[in-house]
């Protein structure tokens, strides 16, 4: 019998040795970035078919990138709702829930205040508005601007699903989008109501927990497509925008990216080190979300991955991360709501020859710290900029001057936004003693998938080997 079993055992183990092993997830992302850049330049050299029709390669890259982001965005509403409801169900075991919420908002404000200070200093030192080659021809007042009443508009749900409808430009089509802040509010209300109901709500909470596990499985499958999505997103960005427009606003672009770099690679590391956390481990754990934010230019689209790395890589408890990360994705934007409006407001003032006072600079800081909440129901850094300009009494027509390079700047802004959205929950968890330090210290891109059965990967490899 033993002589007959030996060949069978060799046959079972031999395919495992022959199976094709893919590069690590981090290596796949790097390869995807290189391929995306190369394909983007090829598509740009091919040129458009006509003024309104891109070439086939640009169209393919755009379709691949947008499809990936749409998949991520599709899981945002159920992920946020179910995660928050499930986490609130455990509030009875969490004694410091209110303190965690307060500390989260406090650190949102602290990092935003320091970031806007960096932006103001860079604007004054580099003088981007006086050293630009752009003319006043493209100036125009945007049709939609931010206002302080937008906070209430964005906070109060208009329906139980947090959906918002909009009529297309042709007047015959209607589109729907979701407001994450409203979903957060709805989720908190439903979760608290379930706690108050008590035993009768147990089946509902059990269902929420089971449904969350299913959504997270779907999310895991989508995240596996990140390298493919990266190729499409970065390729489409280069094919569409390139770098030709940067010289017209060269110093403004330098000021924005210098500010973003100082926040990402100086301010955040200082805060990490001050709180006894490894800088390398933070960036190693958060990098998948940061790089996806850079190529996708969407904090909401990156939200599922941001929450995933915050929990799996950085060791933040799921109950806290499911509240803090969605809230951060709508109100915590050091790139779009701090660095960018500060430098841009100073640019507009310098361009029009308007002298700003100390009070004006204090207003810029105030708008950056509080204004991101006021525009949480809206999207885009332009809305935040219009809120800043209108508060200072600066010409809103100056917004049109900056749109030439907005897409290029938006890549860096979103990356910093997402880095901050992962940073604050990590800092608060560390300071409150609830961070899984061992998990944080061993963070890597591969830890996104540590909770998934390895046998799925082995089985896939065995199947390929048998084929």
N, C-alpha and C positions, 0 to 999 in steps of 0.2 A: 504493500500500500504506500509506504513512504517513497518508494522509487517512482510510483505513478504520480504522487502528489507534487514531487519536486518540479517536474516540467510545467505542471499547471501553475505553481507558484511563480515560476520564472516568467510564464506568459502573462500573468497578472501584473507583475512589477515592471516588465520590460517596456510596455507602452508609457508608463509614467516617466521612465527615463528619457524616452524619445519625444515626449510632448513638447510643443513649441511654447517657450516662455516669453511673454510680452515684456517690454521694458517697464520699469516702475511707473506709477501714475505721474510722478513729477517729471520723469524723463519724457513721457508722452506729451506733456504740456509744452516742454521746451522744444521738442521736435515739431509740434504743431505750430508754435509761434514762428519758427524758422520757415516752415513750409508756407504759412499764411503770408508772411512778409514777401517771400519770393513770388508766390502766385499773385499777390496784390500788385507788385511792380510789373509783372507780365501783363496783367489785365490793364494797368494804366498805360503801358506802352501800346497796347492794341487800340486804345481809344474807343469812344462811343460810336455806335452805328449812326446816330444822328443826335440832334440837340436834346432829345427827350428819351432816347432808347439806348441803354448801356449795352456793351458787348456781351456775348454769351457767358464769358468767364466771370465778369463782374456780377452778372445776374445769378449765376450758380453760387458764387461766394455769398452774395446777399441772402439768397434763399436758405442756404445751409445755416448761416449765422442767425438769421431771424427765427428760423424754425427751432433752433436750440433754445433761444431766449424765450420763445413762446411756450415751449415745453416746461421750462423752469417757472415761468409766470403762472402756468396753469395749475401748478401744485401749491402756489403761495396761499390762496384763500383757505383751502382745507387744512394745509399744514399749520398756518397761524391759528385758525379757529380751534382745531383739535388739540394742538399743543398747549395753548393757553387754558382751555377748559380742563384738560387732563392735569395740568400743573396746579390749577386752583383747587382741584379735588384733594390735593395733598397739603393744602394750607393749614389744616388742623395740626399737622406735624411740624410746620414751620413757624417758629416763634417770632422771627425777625423779618417777616414779609414786608411790613410797612417800612422798616428801616432800609431794606434792600432797595425798595423803590425810591426812597428819598436819596440814598447814596448814589443811585444810578443817575438821577436827574442832576445832582450836584456835580458829578464828574462830567456829565454832558456839558454843563455850563463852564466848568474850569478849563477843560480842553478847548472849548470854543473861544473863550476869552483870550487864552494864550495864543491861539492860532490867529485870531483877528489882530492881535498886537503885532505878530510877525508880519502879517499882510500890510498893516499901516506903515511899519518901519521900512519895508521894502519899497512901498509906493513913494515914500518921501525920499529915500536914498537914490533909487534908480530913475525917478522922474519919467515914468513911461509915457505920460501925456505930452511931454515937451520934446520927446525924441522919437517921433513916429512919422512915417512917410505917407500915412493915409490922409485922404482929403475929407472934407465935410460933406461930400456928395452923398454917401450912403446913409446919412442920418435920417432917422424916422422914429416916430413914437409907436411903440408896440401896441397892438390891439388889446392885449391882456396884461395887466400889471398886478403885482401883489398888494394886498391891503391887510390891515390888522384885523379886520372882521373875518378874514379867511380862516382863522383858527377855529372859530365857532362853526363855520360852514363845513370845515373838514372834520371836525370832532363829532358833530351830531349826525348819526346815521339817517339817511333818507329812506332806507329799506333794510330788511333783516339780513340781506346778503352783502351789503356794502357796495352795491353796484352803482355805477354812474353811466348814464346814457348820453350820447352825443349824436347830432345829425351830421351826416357827411356833407361835403362841399357841394355835391350835386342836389342836395335837398331830398333825395329819395331813399337814402340808406341811413340806417341807424346803427351805431357802434356802442359797445358796452365795455367798460373798464371797471376795475375795482379800486377802492380806497383802503389801503392797508390800515391806516389809523382808525377808520371806522370799524374795520373788522376786529381790531384790537379791542375797541370799546365794546362792541357786541359780544365778543368772547368773554371779556371780564364780567359783563352783566350776566350772561348765561351761566358762567361758572359759579358766580356768587349765588345766583338763584338756586342752582343745583345743591349748593351747600346748605342753603336755608331749608329747602324741601326735605333734605335728610334721606331716610331709608327709601322713600319712593323714587328717588333719583338715582339709586344705585345701578339699575339696569342701563340708564342713559350714560352714566359715567363709565361703566364697563364697555359699552358700545364705543364711546369716544376713545378709550384706550386702545381697543382693538382696531378701530378705523385709523388711528394714528399710526399703528404698526404697519398697516397696509400702505398708507401714504408714504411712509418713510422707505418702504421697500421700493415703491415706484420711483421715489426721489433717488435712491441708490442707482437704479438703472439709468436714470437721466444723467446723473453726474458722471457715469461711465462714458457718456458721449461728449464730455467736456473737451477733449482734444479735437474732435471733429468740429465742434462748435467754435473753438478757438481759431481754427484755420479759416472758417468762413467769416468770422467777425473781424479779425485783424486784416485779412485779405481785402475785405470789402472796404474797410476804413482807408487803407492805403490807396486802393484803386479809385475811390471816390474823392478823397480829400488831398492825398499826397502831402507834400510839405511846401508847395509853391507859395502859399499865402502867408507863411510865417514872416518873411522879410518886411511886409507892410506894417506889421505890428510886432516887430522883433523884440523890443525892450519890454513891451507888455507881456509877451509870451515868456520871456526870460524871468520876469518878476513873478509871474504866476507859478511857473515850475520850480523856481528857487524857493518860493514859499511852501509849495507842496513838499518839496524835498526836505526842507527844514522841519516841517511838522512830522513827516513820516520817518525820517532817519535821524532826527535829533531830539525833538520833543517827546515822541512816543518812547524811544529807547531810554531817555532820562526818567520818564515816569515808571517804566518797567523796572529799571535798575533801582530806583528809589524804593520801590515796593518789594524788592528782593526777588524779582523774576528775571529769568534768562532772556536776553534780547534775541539771541540766535534762535532759541526754541520758539519764541512767539512768532517770528517771521517764518520759521519752518512750518509751524502749524497753521498759520493764517494765510500763507502764500497762495494756496489754490483759490481762495475767495478773492484775494487782492488782484491776482492776475486776471481772473475772469471779469472782475469789475472794470479793469483797465480796457479790455478788449470789447466788452459788452456795453459800457457806458450806462449801466442800469443798476442802481442800488437795489431796487425792488426785484429785478430779474435775478440778481445775485443772492437775494435774501435766503433762499433755501440752503445754498452752499455756505453762506456766512454762519447760519445757525448750526449747520453740521460741523464746521471746523471749530466753532466755539465750544460745542459740547464734546466732540470726539477727540479733537486734537489738543485743545487748550484746557480741558478738565473742568469747565464750568458746568455745574449741575443743570440737568435738563429742565427742571422745574423753574429755575431762575432764568436760564438762557431763553426759554420759550416766551418769556415776557419781555426781557431786556432787548433782545436782538430785533424783533419786529418793531418795537417802539423806537429803537435807534435808527432803523432803516427809514423811518419817516421824519424824525426830528433831530438826528445826530449827523450833521454834514459839515465836517471841518473844511472840506475842499470847496463845496458849492456854497456854503452859507457863512464861511468865515474868511478864508484866504481870498477867494475870488471876488466877492462883493467889496471887500476892503480895497484891494488893488484897483478894481474896476472903477469904483467911485472916485478914487483919487485921480485915476486916468482921465475920467470925464471932466472933473473939475479943472485939471491942468490943461486939457485940450481947449476948453472954453474960456480959460483965463480967469476962473473963479477961485478966490482965495478962501480956503477952509480955516475955520477957527478951532480952538481946543474943544469947544462944545460940539462942533461937527464931528470931530474924531471920537468923542465920547458917544455920540449918537450912532456912529458906525459900529462901535463895540456893542452897544445896547441892542441894535438891530440884529447883529450877528449871533448874539447869545440867545435872544428871545424870538427873533424873527423866523428862525427855522421852524418853530412850532406854529407860528402864525401862517406859514405857507405850507404846512404839512399836508393839507388836502390837495395841493397842487403839485406840479412836477416841473423840474428844470431849474438850472441856476439863473436863467434870465428872469424868472419870477422873483427870486430873491434879490437880484440886482435892481429890478424896478422898485421893489419895496424900499431898498436902501436909498436909491436916488430920490424917490418921492418924499421920504422922510427928511432928507437933507435939503430938499428944494432944488435939486440939480435937474438939468434938462433930460427928460426921458428919451429925447431923440438920440442921446449918446449911446443908447443900447445898440442902435443899428451899426455903429462904428465897429463893434466888437464881434459881430456875428461871423465875420470872415474866418476867424480862427477858433470859433467856439467848439466845433467838433473835436479839434485837436486838443484843446485845453480840457474838454470834458472827460477825456480818457484819464488824465492824471487826477482830476478832481474826484471822479468816482472811485478811483483806487484808494485815495486817502479817506474818502467817506467810509468805505467798507472796512478799511484798517481800523479806523476809530470805532466803528460799530462792533468790532470784535474785541478791541482793546478795553473799553470801559467795563463791560461785564466781567472781563478777566481781572481787572484791577479791583473791582468791587468784591468779587468772589474771594480774591486773595486777602483783602483787608478784613473781610467778615469771617475768614477762617473756613470757608466752604469749598475752596478750590481743591481739586484732586491734583496735588503737587506731583505725584508720581506720573500721572498721565500727562501733565504739562511738560515735565522734563524729558519725556520720551516722544514728544509730538513729531509727527512727520506727515507728509501727504498721504502715505499709505494708511495711516490710522483712520482715515475716513471710512474704511471698509473693514475695520477689525471686528465689527459685530456681525459681519456676514459670514455664513458658513464657507470655510475654505473648500469644502467638498464641491461646491458649485464650480469653482475655478478648476479644480482637479478634474472633475467630470468633463468639463469643456475641453481641457487639454487632452484627456484620454480619448474623447470622441474624435478630435482632430487627428490624433495619432492613428486611431483605427482606420479613419478614412484614408 
